[in-house]
Amino acid sequence: MKKSQLLYLFVACIILIAAIVLTIFLSKIYVIPSFNIIIGVAGAALSGIILFGITCAILHCQYPTTIHDVLPFVKKNEQVMLFIPLSDDQLNKLDLESDIVEIKYDRVESGININEDKNIVLNITQKKCGLWGKRTVDVVVDSNRKCMLLEDNVYISHMNSRGIAVLVNKKMSSIGDIVHKDGFRIKYPEMKDGVLSLACSYNVICSTLKDTLDMLRYRVEDPESYDYGYSIYELILKDLLIRFPYDIPTGEKDSRTGQSNGYKLAMALLTAFSTSKVLGNSPINEELVNSVALLKSYMAESKVTSYEEFYPELFERIRYKFCQRHEKIGSYGCLHNNYYTKYGVTFKEMLISSIRGGDSVLASMLAIASCHNGRGFTKTNDFFKEILSSVGCDDLVAEANRLIADGLHRKIDLSSCEFIKWKIFGALKVILTPSNTACSLDGLIYGARRYIMRKCYSSVTTLKCVPYSLIFRSIYNPVIMTGKESEQVVGSSNIEHVGVSHAVGM
């Protein structure tokens, strides 16, 4: 209890005692009945007011308002701190002299089932002191920052940001398995009755057929594409049923390889995902109606009841087709987004690993593909040049630049001896087949980019978001931070995982 609060309580008690003594003293001096009644009522009223003040002082001491310009100190290996960032206008909604007793996520105001950039609206309930009423205000979490779990006091000391801080008695090591997962983020916090709960999420790689529903629902959005408006589900069926029913084996023949697998994969797809489950009330493309109806009829007559053996191959087909037709993943100009791959590493990490493992053709392809900018390819070209520089292959970039020095329309003829000693010669041979040894430089660049895109289609995958809740039962009173805004310092203490790669979430 602070000295000022003790003094306030001490003075209030003296006044109360004095009021009681004065009332008794006056009642003995004056014997007029009506005067005694007036004195009694006045004394009771004064005593009530003083008691009310004492009660408020006591309760106010129990729930002290804490306002800081510097974030609280966190005990190493014992505590973590939640920081909720607020902009100036949102912080001004709070009464700095009142205590925060409850934080609730406003699902209605925040919006339901909309994109991840939605506003996070919190209902903050404050109480000035024990017997005064509560007030609730709506504040929006600063969209330029994120809620964070912090444990490093050096990092915290550089944060003069405005917001709300809640100190928690919890070892970071006990929750490290969750907070260090890929894409970990705090979606919103809630606090009630001394319990702090954090709605969180993290990303995992889609690796099984059951993870592909959103991939199957994706529709081709390129108006110039022949398949514009098709869902991936329909495109997969279209590919698998291109020879149906002619690929159905006759007699006892039951080949598990080659083209005859198409209709079996289609049956596996229809078994795992019905048209209504994927397309809802939308009808399947009219080009597929007859083939799908015929296949369903065949499935009804077939004695095969399980198609799970085809699920791994079917998953790969769906993943490949999705990456190929996605408006961002399927574009060379977007490869700088550094998507995740099915190998658990980013596309950049996969390329670096392959080049360091001796894939000189891939390194040369990156050099050729990145030697000419245009049509929004600058970021991706710089991305590949950075990769080549990190593995010591700047000489390949120099060779590619020499190649285009005379213009993109220059013809390259591998039948001559001009390029035999060049390090990128191996890649040139891959692009130019033995039957076609001549090509324009523009064609070479296109061939190199197509080679890289095939690498992308065969490796990049999507991520799905996994919800998770963190519950803390030993917390301190929230602290309102009024420090001046400053640039956020990037450091390892930011437990919120910020990846350098982009993910197409499911």
Backbone hydrogen bonds, N-H to C=O, Kabsch-Sander energy under -0.5 kcal/mol:
donor,donor_aa,acceptor,acceptor_aa,energy
6,L,2,K,-2.1
7,L,3,K,-2.6
8,Y,4,S,-2.1
9,L,5,Q,-2.1
10,F,6,L,-2.6
11,V,7,L,-2.6
12,A,8,Y,-2.0
13,C,9,L,-1.9
14,I,10,F,-2.0
15,I,11,V,-2.5
16,L,12,A,-2.1
17,I,13,C,-2.4
18,A,14,I,-2.7
19,A,15,I,-2.5
20,I,16,L,-2.1
21,V,17,I,-2.6
22,L,18,A,-2.7
23,T,19,A,-2.1
24,I,20,I,-2.1
25,F,21,V,-2.6
26,L,22,L,-2.7
27,S,23,T,-1.8
28,K,24,I,-1.1
28,K,25,F,-0.5
29,I,25,F,-1.4
30,Y,26,L,-2.6
31,V,29,I,-0.6
36,N,32,I,-2.1
37,I,33,P,-2.0
38,I,34,S,-2.3
39,I,35,F,-3.0
40,G,36,N,-2.6
41,V,37,I,-2.8
42,A,38,I,-2.8
43,G,39,I,-2.7
44,A,40,G,-2.6
45,A,41,V,-2.7
46,L,42,A,-2.8
47,S,43,G,-2.8
48,G,44,A,-2.5
49,I,45,A,-2.5
50,I,46,L,-2.4
51,L,47,S,-2.9
52,F,48,G,-2.5
53,G,49,I,-2.2
54,I,50,I,-2.6
55,T,51,L,-2.8
56,C,52,F,-2.5
57,A,53,G,-2.3
58,I,54,I,-2.6
59,L,55,T,-2.9
60,H,56,C,-2.7
61,C,57,A,-1.8
62,Q,58,I,-1.5
63,Y,59,L,-1.6
67,I,65,T,-0.6
68,H,480,I,-2.1
71,L,159,M,-0.5
75,K,73,F,-0.5
78,E,75,K,-1.8
79,Q,75,K,-2.4
80,V,168,V,-1.9
81,M,150,L,-2.5
82,L,166,V,-2.7
83,F,148,M,-2.6
84,I,164,I,-3.2
86,L,162,R,-2.1
87,S,140,V,-0.5
91,L,87,S,-2.6
92,N,88,D,-2.0
93,K,90,Q,-1.1
94,L,91,L,-1.5
96,L,94,L,-0.8
98,S,95,D,-2.0
99,D,127,K,-2.6
101,V,99,D,-0.7
101,V,125,T,-2.5
102,E,125,T,-1.4
103,I,191,M,-2.5
104,K,123,N,-2.0
106,D,121,V,-2.7
107,R,105,Y,-1.1
110,S,106,D,-2.1
111,G,107,R,-0.9
118,K,115,N,-1.4
121,V,119,N,-0.8
122,L,139,V,-3.1
123,N,104,K,-3.7
124,I,122,L,-0.8
124,I,137,V,-3.1
125,T,102,E,-2.7
125,T,123,N,-0.6
126,Q,124,I,-0.5
126,Q,135,R,-3.3
127,K,99,D,-2.3
128,K,133,G,-0.7
130,G,56,C,-0.5
132,W,129,C,-1.4
135,R,126,Q,-2.3
137,V,124,I,-2.4
139,V,122,L,-2.6
139,V,137,V,-0.5
141,V,120,I,-2.7
141,V,139,V,-0.5
142,D,85,P,-2.4
145,R,142,D,-1.3
148,M,83,F,-1.8
150,L,81,M,-3.0
150,L,148,M,-0.5
153,N,151,E,-0.7
156,I,152,D,-2.6
157,S,153,N,-2.2
158,H,154,V,-0.6
158,H,155,Y,-1.1
159,M,156,I,-1.8
160,N,158,H,-0.9
163,G,481,M,-1.7
164,I,84,I,-2.4
165,A,479,V,-2.9
166,V,82,L,-2.5
168,V,80,V,-2.9
169,N,474,S,-2.8
170,K,168,V,-1.5
174,S,171,K,-1.0
175,I,172,M,-1.3
176,G,172,M,-0.7
178,I,175,I,-1.1
179,V,175,I,-2.2
180,H,176,G,-1.6
181,K,178,I,-1.7
184,F,181,K,-1.8
185,R,201,S,-2.1
186,I,147,C,-0.5
187,K,185,R,-0.7
187,K,199,A,-2.6
188,Y,199,A,-1.3
190,E,197,S,-2.4
191,M,103,I,-2.7
192,K,195,V,-2.2
195,V,192,K,-1.7
196,L,472,F,-2.8
197,S,190,E,-3.1
197,S,195,V,-0.5
198,L,470,L,-2.9
199,A,188,Y,-2.6
199,A,197,S,-0.5
200,C,198,L,-0.8
200,C,468,Y,-3.4
201,S,185,R,-1.7
202,Y,466,V,-1.7
203,N,182,D,-3.2
204,V,464,K,-2.1
206,C,462,T,-2.5
211,D,208,T,-1.7
212,T,209,L,-1.9
216,L,212,T,-2.7
217,R,213,L,-1.5
218,Y,214,D,-0.8
218,Y,215,M,-0.9
220,V,230,Y,-2.7
225,S,222,D,-2.0
228,Y,225,S,-1.5
229,G,220,V,-2.1
230,Y,227,D,-2.3
232,I,218,Y,-2.2
233,Y,216,L,-2.1
235,L,231,S,-2.2
236,I,232,I,-2.7
237,L,233,Y,-2.1
238,K,234,E,-2.5
239,D,235,L,-2.2
240,L,236,I,-2.6
241,L,237,L,-2.3
242,I,239,D,-0.9
244,F,241,L,-0.6
246,Y,243,R,-1.5
247,D,243,R,-0.8
248,I,245,P,-1.5
253,K,250,T,-1.5
260,S,257,T,-0.7
261,N,258,G,-1.6
262,G,259,Q,-1.8
264,K,260,S,-0.6
265,L,261,N,-2.6
266,A,262,G,-2.0
267,M,263,Y,-2.1
268,A,264,K,-2.3
269,L,265,L,-2.3
270,L,266,A,-2.5
271,T,267,M,-2.1
272,A,268,A,-2.3
273,F,269,L,-2.9
278,V,274,S,-1.7
279,L,275,T,-3.1
280,G,276,S,-1.3
282,S,279,L,-1.8
288,L,285,N,-2.2
289,V,285,N,-0.7
290,N,286,E,-0.5
292,V,288,L,-2.8
293,A,289,V,-2.3
294,L,290,N,-2.4
295,L,291,S,-2.3
296,K,292,V,-2.6
297,S,293,A,-1.8
298,Y,294,L,-2.1
299,M,295,L,-2.6
300,A,296,K,-2.0
301,E,297,S,-1.4
302,S,298,Y,-1.6
310,F,307,Y,-2.0
311,Y,308,E,-1.4
314,L,310,F,-2.5
315,F,311,Y,-2.9
316,E,312,P,-1.9
317,R,313,E,-1.9
318,I,314,L,-2.3
319,R,315,F,-2.9
320,Y,316,E,-2.5
321,K,317,R,-2.5
322,F,318,I,-2.6
323,C,319,R,-2.3
324,Q,320,Y,-2.3
325,R,321,K,-2.2
326,H,322,F,-1.5
330,G,326,H,-1.8
331,S,328,K,-1.7
334,C,331,S,-1.7
335,L,332,Y,-1.6
337,N,334,C,-2.0
338,N,335,L,-1.9
340,Y,502,H,-0.7
341,T,345,V,-2.4
342,K,459,S,-2.9
344,G,341,T,-1.7
347,F,339,Y,-2.5
350,M,346,T,-2.3
351,L,347,F,-2.3
352,I,348,K,-2.5
353,S,349,E,-2.3
354,S,350,M,-2.2
355,I,351,L,-2.4
356,R,352,I,-2.7
357,G,353,S,-1.3
358,G,355,I,-1.7
359,D,354,S,-2.1
360,S,358,G,-1.8
363,A,359,D,-1.6
364,S,360,S,-2.2
365,M,361,V,-2.3
366,L,362,L,-2.1
367,A,363,A,-1.8
368,I,364,S,-2.5
369,A,365,M,-2.8
370,S,366,L,-1.6
371,C,368,I,-1.2
377,F,374,G,-0.8
381,N,377,F,-2.6
382,D,378,T,-2.7
383,F,379,K,-1.9
384,F,380,T,-2.1
385,K,381,N,-2.2
386,E,382,D,-2.1
387,I,383,F,-1.5
388,L,384,F,-2.5
389,S,385,K,-2.2
390,S,386,E,-2.0
391,V,387,I,-1.0
392,G,389,S,-1.2
393,C,388,L,-3.4
396,L,393,C,-1.0
397,V,393,C,-1.0
398,A,394,D,-2.0
399,E,395,D,-2.0
400,A,396,L,-2.3
401,N,397,V,-2.2
402,R,398,A,-1.9
403,L,399,E,-1.7
404,I,400,A,-1.3
405,A,402,R,-0.8
407,G,404,I,-1.9
410,R,407,G,-1.1
412,I,439,C,-3.7
414,L,412,I,-0.5
414,L,437,T,-2.7
416,S,413,D,-1.3
420,I,417,C,-0.6
422,W,419,F,-1.4
425,F,422,W,-1.3
426,G,423,K,-0.5
428,L,424,I,-1.9
429,K,425,F,-2.1
430,V,426,G,-1.2
431,I,427,A,-2.1
432,L,428,L,-2.8
433,T,431,I,-0.7
436,N,433,T,-1.8
439,C,412,I,-2.0
441,L,408,L,-0.6
441,L,410,R,-1.7
442,D,408,L,-1.9
444,L,440,S,-1.9
445,I,441,L,-2.4
446,Y,442,D,-2.1
447,G,443,G,-2.4
448,A,444,L,-2.4
449,R,445,I,-2.2
450,R,446,Y,-2.2
451,Y,447,G,-1.9
452,I,448,A,-2.0
453,M,449,R,-2.4
454,R,450,R,-1.8
455,K,451,Y,-1.4
456,C,452,I,-2.0
457,Y,453,M,-3.0
458,S,454,R,-1.9
459,S,455,K,-0.5
459,S,456,C,-1.3
460,V,456,C,-2.9
461,T,340,Y,-2.1
463,L,504,V,-1.3
464,K,204,V,-2.8
466,V,202,Y,-3.4
468,Y,200,C,-2.2
470,L,198,L,-2.3
472,F,196,L,-3.2
475,I,473,R,-0.6
476,Y,167,L,-2.5
479,V,165,A,-3.3
480,I,66,T,-1.9
481,M,163,G,-3.4
481,M,479,V,-0.6
482,T,68,H,-2.8
482,T,480,I,-0.6
483,G,161,S,-0.5
494,N,491,G,-1.4
495,I,149,L,-1.5
495,I,493,S,-1.3
497,H,184,F,-0.8
499,G,497,H,-0.6
502,H,337,N,-1.8
505,G,503,A,-1.0
506,M,463,L,-2.3
